[in-house]
C-alpha cells in the first residue's frame, strides 16, 4: 500500500470508535489480526530497556537482511527484508539483535490459542498474522465482531506483552487493508455498507497483487486510486495490465472478495537456512552449521506436530551458483540427529567442493503421523526423548538454553538465520 501520506485526510478516522461506539459491524464476520513489529516487540518485551530505542532484529552482520524493525527504527526508513548494510547506513545508532525464533514460535502458539478460544475458523498466514471468521462466535459469545476484535487485542497484550492491530470487515481483502491502516496498536471496523467508501479513496497500490512497477504503470495512464480501477472498463484494464491481473483487480476494486477463511493449510516443507558473513570452505565448520539448522528445523516440525520423509540441503557458492540435493527416508522423522545425519551425507556425497556463501536444511513430504524410526547407535533413552526434553527447556528459557555440545564451539560468522517456516501451497 502507499504511504500514509497517500491517504485522503480523515479516511481512517471514519472507521474507528467514537465515544466508545464502533461503526456498525453487521455482516462483518472477518477479522485480520496482525502483531505489531512482532519479532522486535518480543525482543523488547524481554529487554524493556530497549523500549525507547530503535531496534532491528536480524542482520547482525553486513550480508544478511532485516527480519523486523520497531516503529522507532522505521522512522529512519528501516524496513523488513532490507539489506542490513542499508539499514546500518539509515540508522547506525539502532540496537541490532539476533533473532530468537524459538521464542517467537512460543509466543505465536500462545496468540493462536487465544484466537482458537474464540473460533475454530483461524487461518494463520505466518507466525504473526491470521484471518478469523467469527460468524459462529457472535451468538455464542453474545458479542459483536468489533467487541471480539477489542477482546483479542486486550488478551494479546495482557497475556503476551505485545500489541496487535485488527481489521474488521465483510471480506478478507478489506479486513487486511484495515489492519494495516490502523497500525500500530489499533482497530478499524469497515461496515458492509461502506466498503466502497473505504476502498475507493485508497491508492491503487493498496490492491492485492499490485506491486511497485504495476502501480507506476497504472498511475501513468490515470489509474491512481482504487476508484479509478473500479470505474475503468474491463477491456481497457486488460489492455493496460493483461487479462489475468485485470480479471483479478477489477472485482477487488468493486469490493468483491469471496475467499473463505481456511482453518488449516497443509505445510509442504519446513526448513532453515543461513547466509555466512564470509564464504566458507571448511566442511567441519559447515557440518556444525548443518547441525544448528537441523536442530531449528526439527524443533519447528515438532512444534507443528509434523514429521517428514525427505531431507534436502541447499548450497549457494561464492559465485551465487545454487544447488539442492535431497534423500528420502523409509519412515518420516522429526528427530534432529536423523535430519542432521542425512544432511551431512548429502554434503559429503553430492556437493562439489567450493567456497560456500549460504547453506540450508529442509524437510519435505510432511505428515501429521508416522512411525518412529530408531537409530542403530541411539542411546537407550532415544534421540526423540532428548529432543522433547530440549523443547521443554527452550520453551521456558529460550532456544539457546539447550544446545548440542559441538555448537558450543566457535561458530561460523553468520549474518542472521532465516526463520524456520513452512512453505504453503
C-alpha positions in Angstrom: 0.0 0.0 0.0 1.1 3.6 -0.4 2.5 5.7 2.4 0.1 7.2 4.9 0.6 10.5 3.1 -1.2 8.9 0.1 -4.4 8.6 2.1 -7.2 11.2 2.0 -7.4 13.2 5.2 -9.9 11.8 7.7 -10.4 8.4 5.9 -9.1 6.3 8.8 -10.9 8.3 11.4 -14.3 7.4 9.8 -13.8 3.7 10.8 -12.6 3.9 14.4 -14.7 4.1 17.6 -16.3 7.4 18.5 -17.3 8.0 22.1 -16.8 4.3 22.7 -19.1 3.3 19.8 -17.7 1.4 16.8 -19.2 1.6 13.3 -22.0 -0.8 12.5 -20.3 -4.2 12.1 -23.4 -6.2 11.0 -22.3 -8.5 8.2 -18.6 -8.2 9.1 -17.5 -11.6 10.3 -13.9 -11.5 9.1 -11.1 -10.3 11.3 -7.5 -9.9 10.3 -5.2 -9.7 13.3 -1.6 -8.7 12.8 1.0 -8.4 15.5 2.9 -5.0 15.6 6.6 -5.4 14.6 6.3 -8.9 16.0 9.9 -10.0 16.4 11.1 -6.6 17.6 8.2 -6.4 20.0 9.0 -9.8 21.5 12.7 -8.8 21.9 11.7 -5.5 23.6 9.4 -7.4 25.9 12.3 -9.5 27.0 14.5 -6.4 27.3 12.4 -3.4 28.5 15.5 -1.1 28.4 15.1 -1.2 24.6 11.6 0.3 24.7 12.6 3.8 23.6 15.4 2.9 21.3 15.4 1.9 17.6 15.6 -1.9 17.5 16.3 -4.0 14.4 16.1 -7.8 14.5 18.2 -9.9 12.2 21.1 -8.9 10.0 23.6 -8.6 12.8 26.4 -8.8 10.2 26.5 -6.9 6.9 25.4 -9.6 4.5 22.0 -10.5 6.0 18.6 -8.9 5.8 16.4 -7.2 8.4 13.7 -9.6 9.9 11.9 -6.9 11.8 12.2 -3.3 13.0 10.3 -1.5 15.7 8.4 1.7 14.8 11.2 4.0 16.1 13.6 2.4 13.6 11.0 2.6 10.9 11.0 6.4 11.2 14.6 6.3 9.8 13.4 4.2 6.8 14.4 0.7 8.1 12.1 -2.0 6.8 11.8 -5.8 6.9 13.7 -7.6 4.1 16.1 -4.6 3.7 19.8 -5.5 3.4 21.5 -5.0 6.7 24.1 -2.8 5.2 21.5 -0.3 4.1 19.7 -0.4 7.5 23.0 0.4 9.2 23.5 3.4 6.9 20.0 4.7 7.6 20.1 4.0 11.4 23.6 3.4 12.6 22.6 4.0 16.3 19.9 1.3 16.3 20.3 -1.8 18.6 20.8 -4.8 16.3 19.5 -8.0 17.8 19.9 -11.6 16.7 16.6 -13.4 16.1 15.3 -15.8 18.8 13.0 -17.9 16.7 12.1 -20.4 19.4 10.7 -17.6 21.5 8.8 -16.2 18.5 7.2 -19.6 17.9 6.3 -19.9 21.5 4.5 -16.5 21.6 2.9 -17.3 18.2 1.4 -20.5 19.6 0.0 -18.6 22.6 -1.6 -16.0 20.4 -3.1 -18.6 18.1 -4.5 -20.3 21.2 -6.3 -17.0 22.0 -7.8 -16.9 18.5 -8.9 -20.6 18.8 -10.6 -19.9 22.1 -13.0 -17.7 20.1 -13.4 -19.6 16.9 -12.1 -22.7 15.2 -12.0 -20.8 11.9 -8.5 -19.4 12.1 -6.3 -19.2 9.1 -2.7 -18.4 10.1 -0.7 -16.6 7.4 2.6 -16.5 9.3 3.8 -16.5 12.9 2.4 -13.0 13.4 -0.9 -12.7 11.5 -4.1 -14.6 10.8 -7.6 -14.3 9.5 -10.5 -15.3 11.7 -14.2 -15.9 10.8 -16.2 -15.1 13.9 -19.7 -15.5 12.5 -20.4 -18.6 14.6 -19.0 -16.9 17.7 -21.2 -13.9 17.7 -24.3 -15.5 19.2 -22.3 -17.9 21.4 -20.4 -15.1 23.0 -23.1 -12.5 22.9 -20.7 -10.0 21.3 -20.3 -8.1 18.1 -17.4 -8.6 15.7 -15.9 -5.3 16.9 -16.2 -6.3 20.5 -14.4 -9.6 19.7 -11.6 -7.7 18.0 -11.2 -5.5 21.1 -11.2 -8.6 23.3 -8.4 -10.1 21.2 -6.3 -7.0 21.5 -6.8 -6.9 25.2 -5.9 -10.6 25.7 -2.8 -10.5 23.5 -1.4 -7.6 25.3 -2.3 -8.9 28.8 -1.1 -12.5 28.2 1.9 -11.9 26.0 3.1 -8.3 26.5 2.8 -7.3 22.8 0.3 -5.4 20.8 -1.7 -6.2 17.7 -3.8 -4.4 15.1 -7.2 -5.7 14.0 -9.2 -5.1 10.8 -13.0 -6.0 10.9 -14.8 -6.2 7.6 -17.1 -8.3 5.4 -14.2 -9.7 3.4 -10.6 -10.9 3.8 -9.2 -8.3 1.5 -10.8 -5.3 3.2 -10.0 -6.7 6.7 -6.3 -7.0 5.9 -6.2 -3.5 4.4 -8.0 -2.2 7.6 -5.5 -3.8 10.0 -2.6 -2.3 8.0 -4.1 1.2 8.1 -4.5 1.3 11.9 -1.0 0.2 12.9 0.4 0.2 15.4 -2.0 -1.0 18.2 -5.3 0.0 16.6 -8.5 -1.4 15.2 -10.7 -0.4 12.2 -14.3 -1.6 11.5 -15.4 -1.2 7.9 -19.2 -1.6 7.7 -20.6 -3.7 4.9 -22.5 -0.7 3.5 -19.3 1.5 3.5 -16.8 -0.8 1.8 -16.5 1.3 -1.3 -16.3 4.5 0.7 -13.3 2.8 2.4 -11.7 1.3 -0.7 -12.1 3.9 -3.4 -10.0 6.7 -2.0 -7.0 4.4 -1.4 -4.0 4.5 -3.8 -4.0 1.8 -6.5 -1.0 0.2 -4.7 -3.5 -0.9 -2.0 -5.0 -3.5 -4.3 -3.7 -7.0 -3.6 -1.4 -8.0 -6.5 -0.3 -4.5 -7.4 3.5 -4.2 -7.0 5.6 -1.1 -7.4 6.1 -1.4 -11.2 2.5 -2.2 -11.9 1.4 0.7 -9.7 3.7 3.1 -11.6 2.3 1.9 -14.9 -1.3 2.3 -13.8 -0.7 5.8 -12.4 0.9 6.8 -15.7 -2.4 6.1 -17.5 -4.5 7.8 -14.9 -5.4 4.9 -12.6 -4.2 6.5 -9.4 -6.9 5.4 -7.0 -8.9 2.2 -6.4 -12.0 4.2 -7.6 -10.3 4.7 -11.0 -9.8 0.9 -11.4 -13.4 0.3 -10.4 -14.7 2.8 -12.9 -12.4 1.6 -15.8 -14.0 -0.6 -18.4 -12.6 -4.1 -18.1 -11.4 -4.2 -21.8 -9.2 -1.1 -21.0 -7.8 -2.7 -17.9 -6.9 -5.9 -19.9 -5.0 -3.8 -22.4 -3.1 -2.0 -19.7 -2.2 -4.8 -17.3 -3.1 -8.0 -19.1 -6.1 -10.3 -18.8 -5.3 -12.2 -15.7 -4.4 -9.2 -13.5 -7.4 -7.2 -14.8 -9.8 -10.0 -14.0 -8.3 -10.2 -10.5 -8.2 -6.5 -9.7 -11.5 -5.3 -11.1 -13.7 -7.3 -8.6 -11.5 -6.3 -5.7 -11.8 -2.6 -6.6 -15.6 -3.1 -6.6 -15.5 -4.7 -3.2 -15.9 -8.3 -4.2 -13.9 -11.0 -2.5 -15.5 -14.4 -1.9 -12.5 -16.1 -0.3 -13.4 -18.0 2.8 -11.2 -18.3 5.9 -9.5 -21.7 5.6 -8.7 -23.1 9.0 -5.8 -25.3 8.1 -3.2 -25.1 5.3 -1.1 -28.2 4.8 2.6 -27.4 5.2 4.6 -28.6 2.2 8.0 -28.2 3.8 9.8 -26.8 6.8 13.4 -25.6 6.9 16.0 -23.0 7.8 19.0 -21.5 6.0 22.0 -19.3 6.8 24.0 -16.8 4.8 27.5 -16.5 6.1 29.3 -13.2 6.8 32.3 -14.7 4.9 32.4 -17.6 2.5 33.5 -20.9 4.0 35.4 -24.0 2.6 35.8 -25.9 5.9 33.4 -28.9 5.8 33.8 -29.4 9.6 32.5 -25.9 10.2 29.8 -26.4 7.6 28.6 -29.5 9.4 28.3 -27.6 12.6 26.1 -25.2 10.8 24.1 -28.1 9.4 23.6 -29.4 12.9 22.3 -26.0 14.1 19.9 -25.7 11.1 18.8 -29.3 11.6 18.1 -28.5 15.2 16.0 -25.5 14.3 14.1 -27.4 11.5 13.4 -30.4 13.8 12.2 -28.1 16.6 9.8 -26.4 14.1 8.5 -29.7 12.9 7.8 -30.9 16.5 6.2 -27.6 17.3 3.7 -28.1 14.5 3.2 -31.8 15.2 4.7 -32.8 11.8 7.3 -35.3 10.6 8.8 -35.5 7.1 10.4 -38.2 4.9 12.6 -36.2 2.6 15.6 -34.2 3.8 17.2 -31.7 1.4 20.1 -29.3 1.6 20.5 -26.0 -0.3 24.0 -24.8 -1.1 24.9 -21.4 -2.6 28.5 -21.0 -3.7 30.6 -17.8 -3.7 29.7 -17.2 -7.4 25.9 -17.4 -6.5 25.5 -20.8 -8.2 22.9 -22.6 -6.1 22.2 -26.4 -5.9 19.8 -28.5 -3.9 20.3 -32.2 -3.0 17.8 -34.5 -1.3 17.3 -38.0 0.0 14.2 -39.8 1.2 13.8 -41.9 4.4 11.7 -45.0 4.7 9.9 -43.6 7.7 9.0 -39.9 8.5 11.1 -38.2 11.2 11.2 -35.1 13.4 14.5 -36.0 15.1 17.4 -33.6 15.0 20.1 -36.2 14.7 18.3 -38.1 11.9 17.9 -35.0 9.8 21.5 -33.9 10.6 22.9 -37.3 9.6 21.2 -37.2 6.2 22.2 -33.6 5.6 25.8 -34.5 6.2 25.6 -37.4 3.8 24.2 -35.0 1.2 27.0 -32.5 1.8 29.8 -35.2 1.7 28.5 -37.3 -1.2 26.6 -35.0 -3.5 28.1 -31.5 -3.0 31.1 -30.4 -5.0 34.0 -28.6 -3.3 34.0 -24.8 -3.3 33.6 -21.7 -1.1 30.1 -21.7 0.3 28.1 -18.5 0.9 24.7 -20.0 2.1 23.6 -23.4 3.4 20.2 -24.6 4.3 18.3 -27.6 5.5 14.7 -28.5 4.6 12.3 -31.4 5.4 9.6 -32.3 2.9 6.8 -34.9 2.3 5.3 -33.9 5.7 2.6 -35.8 7.6 0.8 -35.5 10.9 1.6 -39.0 11.9 4.2 -41.7 11.2 6.0 -44.5 12.9 9.1 -43.7 14.9 12.4 -44.5 13.3 15.1 -45.7 15.7 18.8 -45.2 15.0 21.0 -48.2 15.5 23.5 -46.2 17.5 20.9 -44.2 19.5 21.2 -44.3 23.3 18.6 -46.3 25.2 16.5 -43.2 26.1 16.3 -42.3 22.3 17.1 -39.2 20.4 13.4 -38.2 20.2 13.1 -38.2 24.0 16.2 -36.0 24.2 14.7 -33.6 21.6 11.5 -33.4 23.6 13.3 -32.6 26.8 15.2 -29.9 25.0 12.0 -28.5 23.6 10.6 -28.2 27.1 13.7 -26.3 28.3 13.7 -24.0 25.3 10.0 -23.2 25.8 10.9 -22.0 29.3 14.3 -20.4 28.8 14.7 -19.7 25.1 16.2 -21.5 22.1 19.8 -21.2 23.3 19.1 -22.9 26.7 20.0 -26.4 25.4 22.5 -26.9 22.6 24.5 -29.9 21.2 28.0 -29.8 22.6 29.6 -29.2 19.1 27.6 -26.0 18.8 29.3 -24.6 21.9 32.5 -24.3 19.9 33.3 -21.2 17.9 30.5 -20.7 15.3 31.0 -19.5 11.8 30.4 -15.9 11.1 26.7 -15.5 10.2 24.6 -12.7 9.1 21.4 -13.8 10.8 19.5 -17.0 10.5 16.4 -17.3 8.3 13.4 -18.3 10.3 12.2 -21.9 10.1 8.9 -21.6 8.3 6.6 -23.7 6.3 6.0 -23.3 2.6 2.3 -23.4 1.8 0.6 -24.4 -1.4 
